[in-house]
Amino acid sequence: MKVPLLDLKAQYAGMREEIRRAMDEICDQQAFILGPCVEQFEQETAEYCGSAEAVGVSSGTDALLAALMALGIGPGDAVITSAYSFFATAGSIARTGATPVFVDIDPVSFNIDPAAVKELLEAPRKRLQGLVPKALMPVHLYGQCANMTPLQAIAAEHGLNIIEDAAQAIGAEYPATDVAVRAGAIGDMGCFSFFPSKNLGGFGDGGMITTNTPALAEHLRRLRNHGSEPKYYHSEIGGNFRLDALQAAVLRVKLKHLDQWHRRRSRNAAFYNRAFAGSPAITPTAVYADRNLNHPHIYNQYVIRLEKRDQVWEHLKKAGIGCEVYYPVPLHLQECFSALGYRPGELPESEKAANETLALPIYPELTDEMLDYVSKTVLQALQL
C-alpha cells in the first residue's frame, strides 16, 4: 500500500465542479488582481478568524514581511521569535534589515517558550546588545496556538508589538480569559499562508493578514500595492503583495469545508494516539484539549518524537508511506544566520526537536485502512 504525506487530488475530487464554477466566474469577468472576489474572501476570513479586518496578500511569507513593514521595523531593531519554525519566519525579519533574535521552544507544544522570552528581555546578555526590541513573533506551529496570555503580558510590559505567525493554524483556538479566540485575532496582526499543503490551501501561493486595528489594515492595503493610494501616488515604498482573484475564488470554496476537515484531522490524530499508546513514539499533545474548545489543535501536521527517528523514517519510505522532517535544522543554526553567533547546544529544545520529530500523513481523506497501515509500520520499525 502507498500512503502519501498529503493527497490533494483526493481533496479536489470532492469539490471539483464547485471550484471549476468559481474559477469560471473569474475567467468570465477577466478581473484577476484583487477585486470583488478578494474583498469577499477577506470579509469571510475575518469573520472566520474573529478579527475586525483581513487583508489578502500574495503569500504567507509576504504576509509576515508586510506586517513587519507596517510597524516600521528595520535596521537596528530586534524581533524575538522561535528558533524552531519554517524559514519564512526568520527570513522575513532579516529582509527588513532587522535582526531575528531566537529563543527556545516548549518541548511539549513545540511553540515559543514564554519563560525564555521573559529571560531574554530581563537579562538580555549579548543577544540584544545594540538592538532595540520592537516585536515578538510567536509561531503557532503544527496547528495549535502558542501560549499567548503570558506573551501578551510580556509584550505589554516591554512595549512590543505581536505578529502571530499563524501560517499553520487557521481556525486553531486559544483559551483566553473569558472566551475562546482564534489564531490571528490575538496579537496586533496575524499572518496566514494558503500554500497548497496547508489545511486551507489554494492552487498556488496566497496569504492573509488579520488585525483588529483598522489603521493597520489600511496601511497594509497600501503596502501590498507598492505603497500607492490613490493609484500612481506613492506615500511610501511597498511591494507587489496582492492576492490573485483566482486564488481567492478557490479558497472561498474550500473555506466552507475547513471546520469539517479540522474534525477529520483530529479524528485521525486520535486514531494514531491510540495506536501508539505505550510505544516509544511520543505523540503530539493538544495542550488546550481540556479547555472546552472546538479546535484546540488543527493538526496541520501530526508530528511524533522518536529516538530512532532516522531509522523509522527510512523504513516508512521503503514501505511507501510519505513522511517528512519539519525541521531538520533549527533557525539559529542555519548557515545564513551564522553571523549572529549562535552555537550548537545554545537552544537545546529546538535542537532536540529537529533531531527527533517526524510528520506522518494526517490529511482528512485518509481511510482507517491507511491509518492502520501507517501506525503498524511505525510500530514495526521501532522493533527493528
Beta strands, then each sheet from edge to edge (+ up, - down):
strand 1: 53-57
strand 2: 77-82
strand 3: 99-103
strand 4: 132-137
strand 5: 161-165
strand 6: 173-175
strand 7: 180-182
strand 8: 189-193
strand 9: 207-211
strand 10: 302-305
strand 11: 357-360
sheet 1: 1+ 9- 8+ 5+ 4+ 2+ 3+
sheet 2: 6+ 7-
sheet 3: 10+ 11-
end
